[in-house]
Amino acid sequence: MPRMKIAPHSDGLYAYTTEHWEILKLLRKRAIEIAQIFQNHQIEVLVYGSVARGDVKTTSDIDIVLVPFVPSYRVELILEESQITILGKRIIQATPNDVIKAHYELESNTTITLLLTKFTQTPFEFYKFGGAVTYSQLAEQIRVAGVDKRLVLILPTTTGHEERSLIENQSVAAKELDISITMIQQRIRVLTRRDKIGRTGVFLNQELALDQNIEEYLRNLARTNQFIRRRLRMN
């Protein structure tokens, strides 16, 4: 899939086709099905990215993050009881100071994110930056503003969406997304650098066997990695 390039001066109104609305409907239906499973177990979720904003494509992923801290065995048990197959799981940490999280890869380009450590910044700002909806908002077919990988602010309209350059509308974006200017500026730096030199990798990106326990693996890793050990102590 081609890498999306930053569009620093992107502005305009876009009307969705019938096909676009149908794609969005199908993706949201799948997201609701997964979110409902966790909702039934009193586990709140956020669905974030293009499915929350509405500017989807046929190749769009469904990204879901569990809001509370939940043991991995419970997540896996819930999925197993719901007859949902886990295709893969990995531990991710972007930098030594970032939150550590687990990714469960499911069918239909669906990823569930499980938080393993606390946030060092305001909780969930990263997800709200890209646009994030709760289960109830998803069920009510509410779309929200968010920023895509081109650094374009997507503002939903009744017929599609409006695009504005994030770089030129930082204060507007902070208000629309209800996040800090600090987060806006941080994401601009990260994505601008990535646009210039490409993705440089992450501090931790470890695929696990399906039968491996995530927390146990992380504890063992912390014995030999001082950065992981320090991050776990912050919990």
N, C-alpha and C positions, 0 to 999 in steps of 0.2 A: 504493500500500500504506500503510495507516495507521501512524503512528509509534507505537512501543511506549512506553508510559508507565512511569515508575519505580514499582515496587511496594515501598515501604519496609518493609512488615510482612507480606510474603508468606511463608507457611509452609504445608506440607501434603504429603501423599503423593498421587501420581498414577499410576494404572495405565494402560498403553497398550492400545489396542484392536488387534485383528487388522489393521485398516487402517493404523494407525500403524506397526506393526512392518513391514508391507509397504513403506510409503513409505521407512522407514529402510533397509531391505534394498536397495531400488532405488538410493537415493542413495549408499549405501556401495559398491555394485557399480560405479557410475560412478566414484567416487573411487578405488577400487582399480585400475580400468583405467588411469586417468591416472597414478596413483602408480607403478604397475608399469612404465610406460614409462620414467620417470626412474630408477627403481630398476635397471632393466636397463643403464642408462648410469652406474651407481655415483653417482647424485645422490640424496641423502637428501631426503625431504620431510616436512612436517608438514601434516596435514589438521586444520583448526581450526574452531571454532564449533559450531553445532547438530549437524552430522554427527558430530563427535567426542563430543558429550555424549549425543545420542540424542533430544533434544526437538525433532524436526523437524516441518515442515509441508509441504504440497504445494508451497508457494512457497519453500522453503528453498534457499539457495545452497550450492554446494560450493566451499569456499575452501581453496586449497593454497598453501603457501609453500615455496620451495626453500631448503634449509638452507645449502648452501655458496654462495659467490660463483661465479656461472656467467655467462660472456659471453652477451649477448642473442642473438648470432647462433647460438650453439650450441643454446639453448632453441628458437629458431625452426626450426632444422634438424631437431632431434629431433621436434618436432611435425609438421613437413612430412613427414618420413620415415614417421611413424605415421599419416599421412593425417588429421590433426586440423586443422581450419580455425580460424585466428585471426580472430575477428570484430572485434576492436578492441584497441588497446594505448594506454596512457597512462602518464605519469610522475606520481607522487603524493608529496607531502611535507606532512605535517600542519602543522608549524611550522618555522621556520628551523633549529631545533636537532634536529629529528627525523631519523630515517633516511629516505633517499630510496629509493623503490622503484618498480618498474614493474609494472603490472597487465596481464596478457593475458586478454582476455575470450573464452571459448570457448562452444560450444553447451551446452545443458542447465544454464544458470545457473552455469557453472563459471568460476572465476577463479584464475589462477596468479600468484602474487606472486614477483617476482625482486628481490632486495636489490641496491641499487646503491651503498650506503655502509654503513659499520659502524654498529652500535648505539652510542648514547651511554650507555645503561643496560645492565643485565644482559641478555644476548642472549635473545631469544624470550620474555621475560616477558609482553609484550603479547599474544602468541598463546596462551600458557599460561593467561593470565587468562580467556580465553573458552573454554578447553578445547582441547587439542591432542593428537593421536595420531600415532605414527609409522606407517610402512607396515606393519611387522610387527604392531603393535597393531590396525591396521585390518583386516588379513587374519585376525586371530584374533578379530574381532568384539568387541574390548574397547572399552567406553565409559569416558569419564573425566569428572571433575567440571569445571565451568567456570561462568562468570557470563554471563548473557544481558543484553540491552540494558535490561532493567527493573531491573538491579542485583540480580538474584535468583541465588543460588548454586544450581546444579543438581547434585544428587548422584545418580548412577545407582543404581537398584535392580534386582533380578532381574525385577520386573514393570513397571517404568517409571522414575520418578525421584522424589526428594524435593526440595522447594523450601525454601530458607531465605533470609531477608533478608540481603543482604551487609552492609548498614550495621550491622546488629545482630550480625554474626558475622564480623568482619574477621579476627580471629586464627585462627578455624577455617578460613576461606577460604585464608589465607596458607599454612597447613599442608597443606590438601587439594590446593592447586594448586602447591605448592612454589615460591612466589614471595614477594617481599618485601612487607612491610606498606606500604612506600613506593609500590610499584606499585598496591596495592589502593586506597590513599588518593588517588593521582593519578587513577585511573579513576573513582572516586566523584565527585571534583571535576568532571572533564570531562563525565561523563554526567549529573550533576545539573544542571550549567549548561546543557547541551544540552536537557534536559527542560524547563527554565524558559523559555529564550529561543529554542530551536530551533537547528538546525545553522547555524553561522556561516561555513562554508566552510573551506578549507584554504589553506595558504600557496602550494602549487604543485599544480595539477591540470590537466595539459596532455595533451590527446588528440593522438596522433601518427598520421600516415599509415602504412598497413601496410608500406610499403616504406622508411620512415625507420629509420635506425639509432639505437637508444636512447642508447647511450653518446656517439655523435657529437653528437646533439642536446643532451645534457646538457652536454658540453664547450663547445659554442657558447653555450649559455645562461649558463654560468659566466663568460664573457667580459664580460657586461654586468650580471650580478647578483652582488654581493659576497657575499650570504648563501649562494648555491649554491657559489660559488668557495671560500668558507671551509669549507663542509661537505665538499667534495671533497678538500680538503687534509688533512682529518682521517683519511682512509683510509690 
